[in-house]
Amino acid sequence: MLPMDYQYYLSAWIYKVIGKADREFSRFLHSEGYTDGNKRFKLFCYSPLSFEKHVLWKERALFEIRSDSLSMMISFFIPEAAGHFIEGLFVDQEVYIGDKFNGLDLAVTRVERLHEGNHKGIVKYKALSPIVISYHYKEGKYSRYLSPDDEGYFEMVKNNLVQKVKVTHGLNELSENIGFIPEPGKTPKSKLVTIKPFTREESRVRGFLYEFSLNAPAEIHHLIQSAGFGEKNSMGFGWVEV
């Protein structure tokens, strides 16, 4: 049995794997990240787990896994030369993914490095995990998660991307010609995810699954595919695929 809201456990495992090999890099990702002086970005993301045979127990918020193997993808915005370092970290790892009631004991049996295409111009994307955009108020103590139907939503999506461009490339002509186009005629699907369930730090995050097209230079498409789209990418939100 695997909890439906398993993203936090995957994120914690990734930090742990990195920390074993390079504590400073792990501390930087967890505590600092890349910053523009205001917001901080971890600049990595991962896909939902993929498993073929399963039964969804919706009333118990559980997946009953009936496959012998699962797979996932993970991406980092890092120099090309560091890719082999990251790849080697996950070989032969063992991990328990789940809460104190339900979970899976897993062992990594294969690591394969994937190479993205050289996309530029108008590219169509589909979100495989919810895209999160939030508004913070009362000095950041509270957050309101926005819907694509809210006024100003898509401007905030673009602003989030521009901020990431600023911390990775500097504010230059790359961020001047970003065109975001929601897929017409398709209703975004809302998804509520529980983070750190059954703990004092339990919280809920709402995001939306939808398709969109983005007109941007190749560097920005690379950034999206390396670091995710929208907010909370290091928690597994905003994984998009071409």
C-alpha positions in Angstrom: 0.0 0.0 0.0 1.3 3.4 -1.0 -0.2 6.7 0.3 -1.6 8.9 -2.5 0.2 11.9 -1.1 3.7 10.4 -1.3 5.6 13.4 -2.8 7.1 14.6 0.5 8.7 11.2 1.2 10.3 11.2 -2.2 11.7 14.7 -1.7 13.1 13.7 1.7 14.8 10.7 0.2 16.4 12.8 -2.6 17.8 15.2 0.0 19.1 12.3 2.0 20.9 10.6 -1.0 22.5 13.9 -2.0 23.5 14.6 1.6 25.4 11.3 2.0 27.7 12.2 -0.9 27.9 16.0 -0.5 26.6 17.5 2.7 27.3 21.0 1.6 25.4 20.6 -1.6 22.5 19.1 0.3 22.5 21.9 2.8 22.6 24.5 0.0 19.6 22.9 -1.7 17.6 22.4 1.5 18.3 25.6 3.3 19.4 28.2 0.8 18.9 27.3 -2.9 19.3 29.9 -5.6 18.1 33.4 -4.6 17.4 36.7 -6.2 17.6 38.4 -2.8 13.9 37.8 -2.1 12.7 34.4 -3.2 14.7 31.1 -3.0 14.6 28.3 -5.6 15.9 24.8 -5.2 15.9 24.2 -9.0 15.2 20.5 -9.1 12.1 18.5 -9.6 10.9 15.0 -10.0 8.0 13.2 -11.7 5.2 11.2 -10.1 5.9 7.5 -9.6 4.9 5.4 -12.6 3.5 1.9 -12.0 1.3 -0.1 -14.3 -0.7 -2.5 -12.1 -2.5 -0.9 -9.2 -5.8 -0.4 -7.5 -6.9 3.0 -6.1 -8.6 2.9 -2.7 -9.9 6.5 -2.9 -11.7 6.3 0.4 -8.5 5.4 2.2 -6.2 7.6 0.0 -4.1 4.6 -0.9 -2.7 2.9 -4.0 -2.5 -0.8 -3.8 0.6 -1.5 -5.9 0.5 -4.8 -7.9 3.6 -4.2 -10.1 7.0 -5.6 -9.4 8.7 -2.3 -10.4 8.1 1.4 -10.3 9.9 4.2 -12.1 10.4 7.9 -11.7 12.4 10.7 -13.3 14.4 13.4 -11.5 16.0 16.5 -12.9 18.4 19.2 -11.6 19.5 22.5 -13.0 23.2 21.8 -12.8 26.2 22.0 -15.1 26.4 19.2 -17.6 29.6 17.8 -16.1 27.8 17.3 -12.7 25.2 15.0 -14.3 27.4 11.9 -13.9 27.9 12.8 -10.2 24.2 12.9 -9.6 23.6 9.8 -11.7 26.0 7.8 -9.5 24.4 8.8 -6.3 21.2 6.8 -6.8 22.8 3.5 -7.9 21.9 0.7 -5.5 20.0 2.9 -3.1 17.3 1.5 -0.8 14.4 3.5 0.6 11.1 3.3 2.4 8.5 5.5 0.8 5.4 6.1 3.0 4.1 7.1 6.3 4.0 5.2 9.6 1.0 3.2 8.5 1.5 2.4 4.8 4.5 2.4 2.5 6.8 0.5 0.2 10.3 -0.8 0.7 12.1 -0.1 -2.6 15.5 -0.8 -4.1 17.0 1.1 -7.0 17.8 -1.5 -9.7 18.5 0.7 -12.7 19.6 4.3 -13.3 19.4 5.7 -16.8 20.5 9.1 -17.9 18.0 10.8 -20.2 18.9 13.6 -22.6 16.4 16.3 -23.4 15.7 17.7 -26.8 17.0 21.1 -27.9 13.6 22.9 -27.8 13.1 26.5 -28.7 10.3 28.8 -29.9 6.7 27.6 -29.2 6.7 24.3 -27.3 3.5 22.6 -25.9 3.7 21.1 -22.4 1.5 18.9 -20.2 1.7 19.0 -16.4 2.1 15.5 -14.9 2.1 16.9 -11.4 0.1 19.9 -10.2 1.4 23.4 -11.0 1.4 25.6 -7.9 1.0 29.3 -7.8 0.3 31.0 -4.5 -0.3 34.4 -2.9 1.2 35.1 0.5 -0.3 37.5 3.0 0.0 38.5 6.7 3.8 38.7 6.4 4.0 35.3 4.7 2.3 33.4 7.5 -0.6 32.3 5.2 -0.8 31.3 1.6 -3.7 31.3 -0.8 -3.3 28.8 -3.7 -4.5 30.4 -6.9 -6.6 28.8 -9.7 -6.1 29.5 -13.4 -9.5 31.1 -13.2 -8.2 33.8 -10.8 -7.4 37.2 -12.1 -3.7 37.7 -12.7 -2.9 34.0 -12.4 -1.0 33.7 -15.7 0.9 36.9 -15.1 2.1 35.3 -11.8 3.1 32.2 -13.6 5.3 34.3 -15.9 6.7 36.3 -13.0 7.8 33.1 -11.3 9.6 31.9 -14.4 11.3 35.3 -14.8 12.5 35.1 -11.3 14.1 31.8 -12.0 15.7 33.2 -15.1 17.1 36.0 -13.0 18.9 33.7 -10.5 20.2 31.4 -13.3 21.0 33.7 -16.2 20.5 37.2 -14.9 17.8 39.5 -16.1 18.5 39.9 -19.8 16.8 39.6 -23.1 15.9 35.9 -22.3 13.0 37.0 -20.1 11.7 39.7 -22.3 9.9 37.6 -24.9 8.2 34.8 -22.9 4.8 34.0 -24.2 2.5 31.8 -22.1 -0.6 30.4 -23.8 -3.0 28.2 -21.9 -4.5 25.3 -23.9 -8.0 26.5 -25.0 -11.1 24.4 -24.4 -9.6 22.3 -21.6 -10.6 22.8 -18.0 -7.6 22.6 -15.5 -7.9 19.9 -12.9 -7.6 20.8 -9.3 -5.5 18.6 -7.0 -5.0 18.9 -3.2 -1.9 17.3 -1.8 -1.1 16.7 1.9 2.5 17.4 2.9 4.0 15.7 6.1 0.7 13.9 6.9 0.2 12.7 10.6 2.7 15.2 11.9 2.5 18.6 13.6 3.8 20.2 10.3 1.0 18.8 8.2 -0.2 21.1 5.5 -2.0 21.0 2.2 -1.0 22.4 -1.1 -3.4 22.9 -4.0 -2.2 22.9 -7.6 -3.7 22.4 -11.1 -3.1 20.0 -13.9 -3.3 21.5 -17.4 -1.7 21.9 -20.7 -0.1 25.0 -22.1 2.2 26.3 -24.8 5.3 28.5 -24.1 7.1 30.7 -26.6 10.7 31.1 -25.3 14.4 30.8 -26.1 16.0 27.4 -25.7 17.7 28.4 -22.4 14.3 28.8 -20.8 12.9 25.6 -22.1 16.0 23.9 -20.6 15.4 25.6 -17.3 11.7 24.4 -17.2 12.7 20.8 -18.0 15.5 20.9 -15.5 13.9 22.6 -12.5 10.1 22.3 -13.0 7.3 24.9 -13.6 5.6 27.1 -11.1 6.3 26.8 -7.3 7.4 24.1 -4.9 9.3 22.1 -7.6 11.6 20.4 -5.0 8.4 18.9 -3.5 7.5 17.3 -6.8 5.1 20.0 -8.1 5.2 21.3 -11.6 6.8 18.4 -13.4 5.9 19.0 -17.1 6.7 17.2 -20.2 6.8 18.2 -23.9 
